[in-house]
Amino acid sequence: MSQEFRELLKKVGSGSHTSKDLSREESALATRLMLLQEATPAQIGAFMISHRIKRPTAAELAGMLDAYAELGPTLPAVVSPVPVTVLSCPYDGRSRTAPVTPLTALILAAAGAPVLLHGGDRMPTKEGIPLIEIWQALGLTLERLELAQVHTLLERTGLGFIYLPRHFPAAQALVPYREQIGKRPPFATIELMWSPYAGASQTVTGYVHPPTEGLAQQTFELQGLQRFITVKGLEGSCDLPRSRTAIIGLGQPDGSFERLLLHPRDYGFAAEDVPFEGDEWLHRSMASVLQGEPSELMRSTVWNGGFYLWRSGASETFEAGLVLATSLIQQGQVQAKLDQLRQAVLDLALATSSVGLS
C-alpha cells in the first residue's frame, strides 16, 4: 500500500463536508502513482469513485494532464503551414448517432491541414463503437503502428492516431476500473483535453454537460494553452449537430474566448442527426460518402468538414469551408487521401517486417 497515495485519497474521499481539493502538484502525484501502479487496486478504485463524487477542479485536471505529459506519448512536431488539429472525442464511443469524425479527419488531411486523433478499444461503461474500429473498417490498421511510425504517418499523410493500448499502456491498465466502479472517472474528462503533440496545435474538446466547457477553459488557461475549440457535440464528441444549434467556444491565440453559435437552418443543413444503425450500416454508409453519393450522412460530413476546414485555416470562411469539403469529396480527393493512408500504413508495416527479418 502506498502511504503517500493514502494521504491524497483521504483528502478527496472524506465526504461532501470535509473532502478537500488537491493542488495541481498533488493531483499530478496521485495520477503518477496510479499510472505506475504504485497505488494498490483498492486505492485506485476508491480514488476514482471519490474523485467523481467530489467533482474535479481545473487545477486537479491540469495536474492529471501534467502526469500524462510526463509518462505518456508525445509526438514530435511536424512541418506544417497550419497548426495540427487534435480531435479529442470520448473514448467510450458512439451508440446513438452516426459518427463522422474519421471522415472529418480525412477531409482535413486532404486539404493539407494535419490532424491527430487518439483513443482505445471498446470502453466501459458505454461500450460504443470507438474510432479505432471505424479506421479498421476503412482499411487502416493503425493499432499496429509503433509511436515513431505514427509520427512518420502524420508527416507523410497529415493524419495520425495515438492508440492507447499500444502507445500508453499505463493508461490502458486503468481502463478495467471503469467497468468495476460502473462510472466514468475523471480520466474520461482529461482524455477530452489531452493533446499528445509537441508542436503548434489546436485542441478540440467535445462535451455533453455545459459545466465541462468552463472546466476545460480553466484547465487550458492553467496549462497556458490559448488555441482550443470546445464543442457541445453529438454524444460528447467533436461532431457538430444538425438537429440543434451548434454551441462552440473558440480559444484565441491572444488569450480571449469567443462564443460561436452555428444554426444549421441558416446554411440549409437543418435535419435530424443521423441515427447509428449498427456497425455494418456505418461502414457501408461511410463508403458511400467517400464515393460522393448523396445522403444525410454526406450532409453531416460536409457540415462538420466545412467547419473544421475553416477553423484549421484551410478556408477563409465557414461558407468557403462547406464548398471546399463538398469539392474534396466529390472530386475524389478524400478517397485518394484514404488510399494514400492505406499504402503508407502498408509500407510502414513492410519496413518493420524487413527490419525484423534482417
Order of alpha helices (4+ residues) and beta strands (2+ residues): alpha-alpha-alpha-alpha-beta-alpha-beta-alpha-alpha-beta-alpha-alpha-alpha-alpha-beta-alpha-beta-beta-beta-alpha-alpha-alpha-alpha
